[in-house]
Amino acid sequence: MGDRARQSEEQKNMPPRQTPTARQLRLGVELRKLREQAGLTAREAGEMISANQARISNIETGRFGLSEQRIRTLAHNYACTDGALVDALVAMAAYRERGWWEEYRDTLPSRFLDVAEMEHHARALRMAQVINIPGLLQTPEHARTLFRLAVPALHPHEIEYRVSHRIKRQGILHREQPPQYTAIIHEAALRMRFGGRDVARPQLEHLSKMSEQPHITLRVIPFDGTVFPTVGHGLDYAYGPVPALDTAQLDAAHGSELIHAAAQLTKYRLILDRMEEAALEPNASRDLIHHITQDT
């Protein structure tokens, strides 16, 4: 039996995943979109790769993986002519590396892992915050202070798990080839003295230092700025290898939400554009941060 046939047979006999990652779920969602756009049922799709309807359903819910050959076969039969999208889907399926975030699967809610995975694979990142400092730019003490304010209250060991995870997320900004990162922060977030002066001042100094990195753009919306649209809570936008694979992530009191729908992604890109238009240029933003730091 050849290597490819042996791999296919092994995949066929593998049990379904119990906890698919956000990336595995996204691959299934995109394959389902292509199938539905082609007007095919799961049963008809299964016949194309010698699989039954249940197998296709499990693939589209991220519980089973697919080989490159089968993805390309399905894409061809779905009449998908977007070669870049197909290549990106193949790359998603081929990625087998266990991410560092998996170390936290038994200690943190899955949404924490989903955000880390999203950021890890992003081509570029753009985010906006009105009240808080972006997680990727927080100091350990600032993050620890925020987690101490969680409702309901967290146990000390839970706080430390979350702080550790947040700091490890920041590793993407220190990679040899880091993604371009744009952070839009309202002045209100800079003046929130979480933890008092001993925590707030080092946090502002850290922001200034990070803003000097060539791959980081930090822009501040001043109190006296123009009116701008906002979602009222944290918004992260991860640019995928192709636009169809972009992801928006929204923070809320009940947790984070990952958004993939094209219309919603367009809306959130526009919100970020408008917020950026209302923000100061990077140098002026750095000057304002320095001024606030001196007053803190």
ZAFIDO-187014 format. One record per atom (N, C-alpha, C, O): x, y, z. Coordinates in steps of 0.001 Angstrom, whole numbers, padded with zeros to 6 digits, always signed. Atoms other than C-alpha are relative to their C-alpha. Example, Ala and Ser with C-alpha at 12.3 -4.5 7.8 and 13.67 -1.06 7.14 Angstrom:
ZAFIDO-187014
+000890-001190+000000/+012300-004500+007800/+000900+001200+000000/+001936+001181+000665/-000820-001190-000060/+013670-001060+007140/-000770+001090+000730/-000261+002198+000899/
//
This chain:
ZAFIDO-187014
+000849-001191+000000/+000000+000000+000000/+000884+001239+000000/+001804+001332+000812/-000800-001205+000067/+001425+003406-000966/-000230+000897+001196/-001185+000710+001950/+000095-000899-001151/+002018+006221+001561/-001318+000751+000019/-001955+000886+001064/+001233-000778+000052/-000947+008252+000330/-001207-000876+000321/-002105-000450+001047/+001113+000904-000271/-003295+005264+000393/-000019-000395+001471/-001082-000474+002087/-000080+000376-001403/-002030+004241+003833/-000495+001135+000892/-001219+000901+001859/+000450-001154-000773/-002573+007788+005162/-001517+000141-000088/-002178+000429+000909/+001450-000100+000191/-006087+007826+003683/-000718-001050+000834/-001750-000765+001442/+000624+001081-000761/-006884+004477+005308/+000057+000293+001500/-000892+000017+002233/-000135-000336-001405/-005553+005676+008663/-001008+001074+000391/-001625+001006+001454/+000962-001059-000280/-007684+008810+008451/-001407-000564+000056/-002229-000126+000860/+001335+000574+000059/-010702+006697+007589/-000329-000711+001314/-001487-000735+001733/+000225+000767-001215/-010244+004641+010767/+000157+000826+001280/-000056+000315+002380/-000189-000847-001174/-009529+007578+013078/-001351+000341+000633/-002323+000575-000085/+001253-000389-000659/-012206+008340+015710/-000248+001495-000188/+000701+002248-000408/+000290-001429+000152/-013980+011703+015452/+000597+000809+001138/+000728+000309+002256/-000533-000878-001034/-012488+014633+017350/-001123+000348+000974/-002259+000602+000573/+000994-000359-001011/-014267+015345+020604/-000081+001509+000184/-001156+002052+000443/-000035-001459-000179/-013172+018990+020832/+000776+000642-001149/+001950+000970-000981/-000687-000647+001119/-012333+020465+017408/+000426+001416+000377/-000275+002097+001125/-000444-001363-000251/-010331+023686+017527/-000794+000958-000884/-001503+000537-001798/+000715-001006+000805/-011710+026938+016124/+000433-000076-001456/-000377+000137-002358/-000511+000079+001375/-009504+026483+013062/-000584-001208-000729/-000927-001117-001908/+000599+001194+000600/-010799+022957+012427/-001489+000220-000277/-002012-000221-001301/+001405-000326+000213/-014363+024185+012856/-000160+000931-001203/-001091+000783-001995/+000094-000960+001105/-013697+027038+010423/+000189-000689-001342/-000486-000346-002312/-000205+000747+001236/-012399+024640+007775/-001298-000699-000396/-001693-000669-001562/+001259+000673+000287/-015610+022647+008055/-001069+000974-000472/-001828+000674-001393/+000990-001025+000383/-017725+025813+007833/+000214+000433-001441/-000744+000567-002203/-000288-000469+001359/-015968+026935+004660/-000324-001079-001036/-000804-000768-002126/+000349+001080+000924/-016382+023522+003033/-001524-000118-000146/-002035-000395-001231/+001459+000033+000093/-020066+023583+003888/-000524+001147-000869/-001448+000957-001659/+000406-001139+000824/-020403+027059+002344/+000173-000319-001485/-000709-000041-002298/-000250+000332+001402/-018833+025824-000884/-001011-001028-000501/-001502-000928-001626/+000983+001017+000408/-021133+022794-000953/-001376+000619-000218/-002039+000334-001215/+001324-000604+000106/-024255+024853-000354/-000085+000951-001188/-001122+001040-001845/-000012-000883+001163/-023226+027401-002981/-000104-000793-001298/-000609-000297-002305/+000080+000864+001180/-022923+024504-005419/-001361-000678-000106/-001649-001347-001098/+001329+000598+000031/-026455+023402-004530/-000001-001498+000180/-000877-002186-000346/-000113+001443-000201/-025366+019938-003406/-000368-000383+001421/-000165+000395+002353/+000297+000533-001331/-026565+017840-000490/+001250-000676+000552/+002205-000941-000178/-001116+000706-000621/-024223+016185+001988/+000140-001402-000594/+001256-001894-000762/-000061+001333+000608/-025127+012817+000472/+000683+000058-001355/+001528-000784-001659/-000616-000132+001325/-024184+013994-003028/+001483+000307+000113/+002286-000198-000672/-001420-000310-000202/-020910+015447-001730/+000765-001244+000422/+001890-001470-000024/-000661+001213-000462/-020095+012186+000013/+000297-000957-001130/+001347-001599-001135/-000205+000894+001143/-020494+010228-003215/+001229+000390-000809/+001843-000449-001467/-001148-000469+000779/-017764+012369-004749/+001326-000476+000574/+002323-000552-000144/-001251+000451-000620/-015169+011118-002254/-000192-001366+000667/+000544-001725+001587/+000280+001349-000527/-016615+007665-001522/-000236+000015+001500/+000300-000809+002241/+000338-000104-001418/-017999+008732+001822/-001514+000114+000134/-002198+000472-000825/+001434-000116-000204/-021468+008661+003343/-000371+001393+000505/+000500+002223+000766/+000496-001305-000414/-023615+011598+004395/+000481+000371+001401/+000810+001526+001669/-000437-000260-001368/-022659+011245+008047/+001451+000471+000026/+001822+001343+000811/-001414-000396+000044/-018975+011512+007148/+000129+001464-000409/+000916+002203+000182/-000046-001385+000447/-019562+014786+005288/-000458+000928+001125/+000133+001986+001340/+000492-000807-001120/-021553+016128+008240/+001069+000162+001073/+001244+001244+001634/-001077-000073-000993/-018691+015266+010586/+001169+000845-000487/+001811+001533+000307/-001055-000845+000575/-016191+016910+008242/-000383+001472+000133/+000446+002311+000485/+000453-001384-000009/-018284+020065+008101/-000205+000557+001407/-000419+001759+001567/+000046-000462-001390/-018472+020244+011900/+001365-000125+000672/+001473-000006+001893/-001362+000027-000521/-014710+019854+012299/+000388-001253+000740/+001468-001308+001328/-000289+001210-000779/-014890+016372+013806/+000883-000990-000758/+001488-001873-000150/-000900+000812+000817/-013031+014714+010917/+000832+000907-000894/+000365+001954-001342/-000863-000736+000907/-010092+015942+008861/-000109-000541-001413/-000803-001524-001674/-000005+000396+001404/-009492+015674+005138/+001410+000112-000551/+002191+000955-000111/-001288-000083+000678/-006471+015022+002950/-000048+001117-001038/-001125+001576-001417/-000068-001019+001045/-005281+017589+000414/-000755-000446-001247/-001502+000332-001841/+000637+000498+001211/-006473+015385-002438/-001519+000085+000096/-002183+000459-000870/+001451-000020-000137/-009996+015143-001039/-000554+001428+000040/-001637+001690-000484/+000447-001392-000003/-010267+018867-000383/-000045+000540-001426/-000997+001213-001822/-000039-000498+001378/-009229+019597-003947/-001082-000682-000852/-001657-000062-001747/+001072+000690+000736/-011650+016965-005251/-001349+000642+000293/-002136+000895-000619/+001256-000638-000359/-014518+018507-003322/-000104+001395-000604/-001143+001757-001156/+000021-001361+000538/-013569+022047-004362/-000264-000016-001499/-001000+000824-002016/+000217+000115+001444/-013447+020959-008000/-001457-000329-000298/-002063+000259-001194/+001391+000387+000232/-016848+019309-007780/-000989+001050+000502/-002151+001066+000097/+000835-001109-000444/-018205+022331-005961/+000115+001192-000956/-000491+002238-000725/-000205-001057+001003/-017109+024415-008987/+000626+001244+000602/+000325+002361+000182/-000713-001130-000597/-014892+026599-006797/+001199+000356-000882/+002096-000465-001075/-001077-000442+000894/-012603+028597-009096/+001011+000903+000711/+001940+001409+000082/-000910-000849-000775/-010860+030549-006318/+001173-000859+000470/+001123-001473+001536/-001155+000838-000310/-007482+028820-006349/+000674+000379+001304/+001130-000495+002042/-000648-000447-001236/-006089+030957-003510/-000771-000493+001222/-000170-000870+002228/+000818+000499-001111/-009001+029970-001264/+000208-001498+000191/+000350-001965+001321/-000195+001445-000097/-008580+026278-002063/+001364-000305+000615/+001478-001176+001479/-001334+000207-000565/-004844+026483-001328/+000003+000295+001501/+000641-000416+002278/+000056-000364-001413/-005614+028194+001988/-000725-001078+000812/-000321-001383+001934/+000719+001073-000686/-008115+025474+002930/+000886-001236+000139/+000880-001902+001175/-000927+001134-000051/-005548+022807+002076/+001029+000224+001107/+001348-000695+001861/-000996-000311-001030/-003003+024575+004306/-000605-000142+001400/+000064-000610+002321/+000670+000152-001293/-005529+024682+007156/-000106-001472+000383/+000124-001837+001536/+000156+001426-000266/-006140+020939+006834/+001343-000669+000275/+001428-001611+001062/-001309+000634-000125/-002439+020133+006578/+000709+000362+001299/+001650-000321+001703/-000679-000457-001212/-001501+022031+009753/-000268-000972+001140/-001399-001074+001615/+000165+001028-001030/-000918+019327+012360/+000706+000375+001316/+000585-000340+002310/-000793-000364-001173/+001305+021168+014849/-000899+000298+001203/-001934+000951+001075/+000739-000249-001241/+000071+021238+018425/+000403+001373+000528/+001553+001565+000923/-000312-001349-000447/-000139+024916+019415/+000252+000075+001498/-000249-000753+002259/-000319-000142-001420/+001202+026118+022752/-001263+000147+000849/-001287-000255+002013/+001244-000244-000745/-002354+027088+023757/-000682-001290+000446/-001500-001274+001366/+000627+001258-000390/-003326+023410+023935/+000393-000423+001419/-000286-001240+002041/-000408+000280-001373/-001430+023269+027230/-001056+000466+001003/-001100-000008+002137/+000980-000600-000899/-004315+025268+028700/-001400-000587-000179/-002355-000093+000421/+001339+000507+000319/-007188+023132+027390/-000759-000471+001235/-001984-000357+001276/+000685+000490-001199/-007942+021650+030822/-000079+001034+001112/-000622+000759+002182/-000040-000996-001073/-007436+024881+032757/-000698+001312-000351/-000994+002101+000546/+000639-001248+000417/-009043+027693+030711/-001190-000295-000909/-001222-001341-001557/+001108+000163+000938/-012318+028138+028805/+000514-000049-001439/+001527+000572-001759/-000470+000206+001369/-012024+027153+025141/+000129+001304-000776/+000929+001382-001709/-000088-001268+000745/-012582+030760+023986/+001389+000616+000095/+001824+001301-000831/-001361-000517-000132/-009128+031659+025325/+000911-000665-001025/+001750-000010-001643/-000811+000746+000957/-007580+028964+023173/-000336+000420-001429/+000555+000529-002272/+000427-000388+001342/-009621+030005+020132/+000625+001326-000422/+001049+001482-001567/-000581-001309+000310/-008359+033591+020328/+001497-000135-000287/+002006+000461-001237/-001437+000195+000209/-004724+032481+020652/+000271-000661-001345/+001202-000275-002053/-000164+000690+001289/-005099+030138+017665/-000265+000961-001154/+000465+000955-002145/+000323-000973+001027/-006723+032894+015604/+001159+000971-000220/+001544+001236-001359/-001098-000963+000097/-003918+035350+016365/+001257-000647-000585/+001972-000035-001379/-001206+000707+000451/-001203+032767+015728/+000042-000130-001523/+001108-000015-002127/+000050+000248+001437/-002355+032154+012156/-000320+001249-000826/-000376+001173-002054/+000406-001212+000714/-003288+035745+011260/+001147+000576-000830/+002305+000577-000414/-000962-000708+000851/-001543+037520+008392/+000252+001399+000538/+001364+001916+000434/-000090-001319-000629/-002216+040842+010124/-001131+000095+001006/-002113-000642+000918/+001005-000177-001051/-004212+042024+013138/-000317+001481+000158/+000571+002333+000124/+000422-001367-000289/-006238+045156+013758/-001041-000063+001110/-001945-000897+001065/+000925+000083-001116/-008087+045870+016963/-000331+001392+000519/+000375+002362+000244/+000430-001257-000598/-009939+048595+018839/-000490-000255+001415/-001164-001250+001683/+000445+000067-001389/-010527+049184+022546/-000371+001406+000465/+000333+002368+000159/+000435-001293-000515/-012417+052001+024249/+000323+000141+001483/+000681+001231+001930/-000201-000071-001448/-012010+051145+027943/+001280-000702+000452/+001904-000270+001421/-001145+000800-000449/-009188+048579+028168/+001197+000112-000935/+001063+000467-002106/-001216+000129+000804/-005618+048253+026965/-000091-001339-000731/-000501-002330-000127/+000044+001283+000733/-005384+045572+024228/+000819-001080+000710/+001895-000817+001247/-000663+001100-000690/-004439+042179+025616/+001431-000236-000450/+002290-000566+000367/-001347+000247+000514/-001390+041861+023347/+001003+001074+000430/+002206+000928+000213/-000884-001091-000426/-000001+045102+024812/-000032+000213+001515/+000481+001218+002006/+000098-000147-001448/-000720+044537+028510/+001250-000524+000701/+001880-001482+000255/-001050+000528-000867/+001920+044141+031187/-000599-001096+000876/-001817-001140+001049/+000539+001054-000874/+001602+041114+033488/-000800+000556+001173/-001852+000013+001511/+000705-000550-001155/+000581+043305+036449/-001328+000625-000388/-002299+000539+000364/+001263-000575+000473/-002062+045133+034424/-001001-001125-000260/-002158-001038+000152/+000879+001133+000290/-003496+041824+033193/-000482-000642+001300/-001655-000990+001434/+000357+000624-001280/-003416+040406+036729/-001056+000831+000729/-001979+000281+001331/+000977-000885-000638/-005309+043448+038039/-001375-000168-000623/-002376-000226+000091/+001281+000162+000690/-008025+043039+035397/-000660-001320+000365/-001866-001371+000607/+000575+001306-000323/-008476+039349+036124/-000480-000062+001455/-001393-000825+001770/+000468-000046-001382/-008821+040123+039842/-001370+000668+000108/-002083+000488+001095/+001286-000696+000007/-011835+042256+038921/-001097-000812-000678/-002229-000343-000799/+000972+000816+000732/-013579+039417+037068/-001228-000319+000848/-001147-000463+002068/+001261+000387-000636/-017204+038604+037871/-000540-001233-000707/-000764-001193-001916/-000299+000184-001425/-017663+036068+039327/+001506-000048+000258/+002301-000235-000664/-001416-000057-000353/-014368+036247+041193/+000717-001304-000341/+000157-002394-000231/-000829+001153+000348/-011575+033937+040089/+000890-000386+001167/+001297+000467+001956/-000959+000456-001002/-009423+031794+042368/+001403+000456-000419/+001654+000648-001609/-001355-000458+000330/-005763+032881+042564/+000680-000826-001089/+001349-000265-001956/-000657+000820+001010/-004586+029906+040494/-000630+000219-001377/+000059+000110-002391/+000645-000289+001277/-007170+030723+037790/+000521+001303-000576/+000722+001424-001784/-000556-001283+000432/-005877+034280+037652/+001373-000205-000622/+001678+000360-001673/-001367+000205+000504/-002318+033067+037175/+000004-000757-001323/+000834-000479-002189/+000111+000682+001287/-003341+030675+034396/-000324+001003-001107/+000250+000952-002194/+000428-000968+001015/-005010+033547+032567/+001090+001019-000316/+001275+001406-001469/-001117-000924+000231/-002095+035913+033040/+001069-000675-000849/+001570-000089-001808/-001010+000745+000754/+000330+033262+031792/-000413-000152-001460/+000400+000047-002363/+000503+000165+001367/-001844+032594+028734/+000067+001316-000757/+000473+001342-001919/-000011-001301+000681/-002161+036306+027940/+001399+000416-000397/+001603+000937-001493/-001378-000382+000315/+001581+036883+028101/+000561-000880-001129/+001303-000393-001981/-000465+000869+001087/+002254+033850+025880/-000614+000418-001332/+000033+000291-002371/+000615-000505+001236/-000208+035267+023324/+000858+001096-000624/+000940+001214-001846/-000786-001138+000482/+002061+038284+023053/+001238-000424-000772/+001891+000401-001410/-001173+000499+000726/+004793+036082+021613/-000069+000227-001490/+000972+000302-002143/+000101-000215+001449/+003415+036637+018102/+000609+001338-000408/+001059+001492-001544/-000563-001317+000317/+004606+040268+018300/+001521-000001+000069/+002167+000975-000312/-001461+000082-000141/+008152+039093+018995/+000597-001091-000884/+001767-001446-000739/-000511+001008+000924/+008461+036470+016281/+000977+000626-000988/+001036+001846-001145/-000939-000486+001009/+011135+036726+013630/-000741+000722-001132/-000255+001724-001659/+000840-000649+001001/+008385+037585+011131/-001390+000222+000614/-002317-000544+000350/+001270-000236-000689/+005589+039078+013241/-001055+000559-000956/-000708+001141-001984/+001051-000593+000826/+002210+040062+011783/-000034+001513+000205/+000387+002011+001249/+000238-001423-000191/+001442+043718+011192/-001140+000152+001006/-002184-000488+000875/+000979-000141-001069/-000469+044859+014263/-000378+001464+000172/+000479+002308+000432/+000505-001354-000178/-002637+047970+014467/-000962+000021+001173/-001934-000734+001195/+000861-000133-001173/-004195+048984+017789/-000557+001417+000048/+000188+002396+000018/+000680-001285-000121/-006762+051776+018033/-000571+000054+001407/-001421-000760+001768/+000364-000069-001412/-007232+052855+021645/-000585+001370+000312/-000028+002390-000093/+000564-001285-000408/-009479+055540+023069/+000784+000544+001192/+001307-000220+002003/-000708-000633-001106/-007913+058034+025461/-000536-000466+001354/+000200-000513+002339/+000594+000464-001264/-010333+056760+028119/+000754-001198+000555/+000972-001292+001763/-000720+001200-000445/-008459+053444+028239/+001350+000363+000603/+001824-000309+001519/-001310-000410-000496/-005179+055278+028827/-000083+000655+001370/+000894+000670+002117/+000165-000725-001265/-006586+057194+031787/-000649-000855+001091/-000841-000382+002212/+000545+000915-001010/-008112+054190+033575/+001168-000520+000844/+002018-001250+000334/-001146+000349-000843/-005751+053678+036512/-000235-001310+000745/-000268-001352+001975/+000165+001313-000616/-006313+049988+037094/+001244-000351+000806/+002362-000328+000290/-001130+000384-000837/-004152+048927+040017/+000756+001155+000596/+001743+000951+001302/-000685-001166-000542/-003158+052478+040883/+001231+000379-000818/+001518-000231-001848/-001132-000557+000729/-000080+054420+039806/+001089-001032-000264/+001697-001025-001335/-001095+000964+000134/+002359+051540+040362/-000238-000999-001134/+000708-001585-001660/+000333+000887+001118/+000529+049466+037741/-000242+000804-001276/+000202+000419-002358/+000392-000782+001176/-000820+052182+035430/+001186+000647-000705/+001248+000643-001934/-001124-000705+000635/+002418+054082+034840/+000896-000954-000810/+001199-000653-001964/-000788+000938+000819/+004538+051039+033782/-000766-000501-001228/-000170-000783-002268/+000794+000433+001146/+001649+049998+031539/+000073+001032-001127/+000229+000665-002291/-000089-001050+001014/+001699+053352+029731/+001397+000062-000610/+001541+000280-001813/-001372+000002+000516/+005480+053224+029415/+000207-001174-000951/+000892-001051-001966/-000093+001182+000877/+005188+049741+027923/-000687+000268-001339/-000180-000133-002387/+000684-000347+001242/+002670+051028+025371/+000887+000856-000890/+001005+000600-002088/-000881-000879+000778/+005055+053767+024281/+001142-000775-000632/+001470-000575-001801/-001115+000795+000508/+007915+051312+023921/-000437-000902-001139/+000242-000983-002162/+000488+000906+001035/+005859+048824+021913/-000384+000752-001272/-000230+000227-002374/+000432-000775+001169/+004546+051571+019621/+001162+000396-000897/+000953+000827-002030/-001181-000338+000797/+008099+052164+018421/+000441-001151-000900/+001312-000972-001752/-000348+001144+000831/+008292+048683+016873/-000534+000216-001421/-001656+000694-001589/+000412-000278+001385/+008136+048831+013044/-001267-000718-000445/-001957-000247-001349/+001190+000757+000404/+005361+046221+012817/-001228+000336+000843/-002288-000266+000667/+001113-000380-000875/+003161+047896+015450/-000403+001442-000253/+000434+002344-000204/+000556-001346+000159/+000932+050901+014771/-001008+000226+001108/-002000-000496+001214/+000892-000306-001113/-000713+052437+017816/-000559+001401-000210/+000184+002372-000352/+000654-001287+000227/-003269+055207+017363/-001047+000231+001081/-001803-000670+001446/+000878-000355-001109/-005218+057020+020052/-001113+000934-000476/-000862+001904-001192/+001132-000887+000248/-008691+058534+019736/-000109+000934+001203/-000412+000472+002302/+000034-000928-001141/-008597+061687+021906/-001431+000339+000420/-002376+000192-000355/+001316-000397-000502/-011475+062880+024067/-000629+001096-000856/-001846+001125-001040/+000536-001110+000787/-011816+065975+021909/-000063-000332-001491/-000169+000566-002326/+000042+000412+001400/-011857+063949+018690/-001408+000022-000567/-002362+000396+000115/+001289+000010+000680/-014669+063561+016198/-000835-001193+000444/-000331-002119+001080/+000890+001116-000303/-017670+061287+016603/+000397-001197-000858/+000757-001037-002024/-000381+001206+000732/-016956+057700+015584/-000915-001145+000410/-001442-001143+001523/+000803+001173-000376/-018871+054412+015497/+000844-000955+000831/+002058-001034+000645/-000724+000977-000795/-017930+051764+018029/-000938-001126+000391/-002150-000929+000482/+000815+001140-000434/-019132+048329+019081/-000176-000001+001513/-000912-000830+002048/+000176-000119-001441/-018808+049376+022741/+000838-000955+000821/+000857-000861+002048/-000871+000936-000715/-016411+046573+023629/+001149-000360-000924/+001220+000125-002053/-001176+000323+000790/-013196+045047+022389/-000323-000663-001329/-001193-001530-001412/+000162+000569+001340/-012973+044231+018693/+001372-000342-000562/+002224+000532-000720/-001232+000454+000654/-010163+042167+017179/-000349-000493-001396/-001342-001192-001593/+000243+000445+001376/-009919+041605+013440/+001269-000673-000502/+002328-000050-000584/-001142+000774+000483/-007629+038875+012122/-000128-000205-001501/-001126-000744-001978/-000010+000164+001452/-006746+038933+008435/+000577-001372-000340/+001700-001698+000046/-000433+001327+000388/-006514+035439+006982/+000853+000032-001257/+001139+001107-001786/-000819+000065+001224/-004431+034233+004015/-000743+000521-001223/-000124+000990-002178/+000865-000589+001033/-007368+035261+001788/-001157+000678+000741/-001497+000264+001849/+001067-000728-000696/-010207+037707+002629/-001139-000881+000489/-001728-000604+001534/+001112+000873-000401/-012774+034901+002784/+000261-000696+001332/-000673-001198+001957/-000349+000672-001248/-010908+033495+005805/+000339+000975+001123/+000957+000584+002113/-000141-000959-001094/-010827+036704+007879/-000899-000414+001164/-001868-001152+000985/+000817+000266-001188/-012206+036508+011421/-000058+001244+000873/+000961+001898+001097/+000145-001060-000993/-013597+039140+013777/-000305-000648+001341/-001038-001634+001412/+000240+000529-001341/-013579+038519+017512/-000492+001125+000881/+000154+002168+000988/+000608-001010-000862/-015824+040445+019888/+000069-000445+001448/-000208-001600+001769/+000013+000265-001437/-015394+040668+023652/-001358+000388+000567/-001945+001386+000151/+001247-000312-000690/-018487+040599+025838/+000068-000586+001397/+000940-001404+001691/-000012+000475-001388/-019325+039954+029485/-000137-001515+000082/+000404-002137+000997/+000204+001453-000041/-020392+036382+028652/+001123-000762-000696/+001114-001993-000719/-001108+000659+000694/-017190+035687+026692/+000219+000593-001371/-000397+001598-001725/-000313-000518+001329/-015795+036189+023228/-000805-000747-001057/-001274-001865-000844/+000746+000581+001109/-017489+035524+019912/+000821+000156-001278/+001309+001246-001578/-000703-000031+001274/-015816+034624+016611/-001023+000141-001121/-002023-000576-001158/+000944-000304+001071/-017520+036003+013504/+000666-000231-001346/+001784+000227-001583/-000545+000345+001317/-017013+034701+009948/-000872+000488-001146/-000405+000528-002285/+000928-000369+001067/-020063+035931+007993/+000523+001208-000773/+000941+002201-000178/-000579-001042+000851/-018986+038089+005052/-000599+001379+000266/+000133+002364+000359/+000645-001294-000227/-021552+040837+005668/+000446+000615+001323/+000671+001822+001407/-000438-000499-001303/-020539+041118+009330/+001459+000437-000030/+001824+001443+000579/-001409-000374+000112/-016841+041173+008481/+000144+001347-000687/+000955+002175-000273/-000020-001290+000693/-017460+044034+006054/-000376+001123+000957/+000250+002183+000962/+000457-000996-000970/-019318+045913+008788/+001103+000341+000996/+001337+001517+001276/-001013-000257-001019/-016523+045500+011341/+001260+000630-000593/+001935+001406+000084/-001119-000703+000653/-013822+046516+008859/-000323+001478-000128/+000542+002326+000092/+000414-001391+000153/-015807+049702+008221/+000044+000732+001341/+000469+001885+001408/-000074-000608-001329/-016129+050371+011959/+001442+000315+000361/+001733+001401+000864/-001415-000232-000296/-012370+049985+012367/+000558+001138-000849/+001344+001951-000362/-000438-001095+000867/-011781+052276+009379/-000425+001350+000571/+000368+002291+000628/+000529-001268-000530/-013999+054975+010902/+000688+000375+001311/+000972+001548+001552/-000689-000273-001256/-012358+054641+014303/+001427+000475-000260/+001927+001374+000415/-001367-000410+000326/-008920+054912+012732/+000028+001416-000563/+000965+002171-000306/+000086-001359+000530/-010013+058049+010865/-000125+001031+001115/+000340+002162+000976/+000196-000908-001132/-010969+059594+014226/+001216+000059+000914/+001259+000880+001830/-001169+000089-000882/-007602+058709+015788/+001128+000914-000455/+001200+001323-001614/-001195-000781+000298/-004399+060712+015987/+000989-000844-000797/+000938-002073-000761/-001074+000708+000685/-001447+059820+013792/+000918-000651+001037/+000919-000238+002197/-000835+000717-000975/+001079+057451+015411/+000906+000886+000856/+000968+000698+002071/-000895-000854-000792/+003581+060148+016456/-000771+000843+001000/-000355+000982+002150/+000824-000797-000911/+000857+062354+017931/-000594-000884+001086/-000749-000445+002226/+000525+000937-000990/-000596+059297+019666/+001049-000295+001056/+000744-000363+002247/-001085+000278-000949/+002782+058547+021226/+000225+001197+000922/+000495+001031+002111/-000156-001216-000819/+003051+062163+022411/-001095+000074+001064/-000828+000434+002210/+001096-000040-000964/-000375+061934+024057/+000207-001037+001096/-000044-000762+002269/-000277+001033-001012/+000570+058666+025784/+001074+000496+000972/+000966+000297+002182/-001073-000535-000851/+003749+060343+027066/-000560+001053+000955/-000208+001078+002134/+000596-001053-000837/+001728+063309+028351/-000837-000614+001129/-000758-000175+002276/+000833+000649-001015/-000739+061037+030162/+000877-000732+001014/+000559-000770+002203/-000917+000712-000895/+002154+059015+031601/+000564+000968+001033/+000667+000624+002210/-000561-000989-000914/+003646+062181+033118/-001016+000430+001056/-000642+000803+002168/+001061-000398-000935/+000295+062956+034761/-000455-001134+000910/-001212-000922+001857/+000468+001161-000755/-000153+059450+036122/+000793-000201+001287/+000523-001137+002039/
//
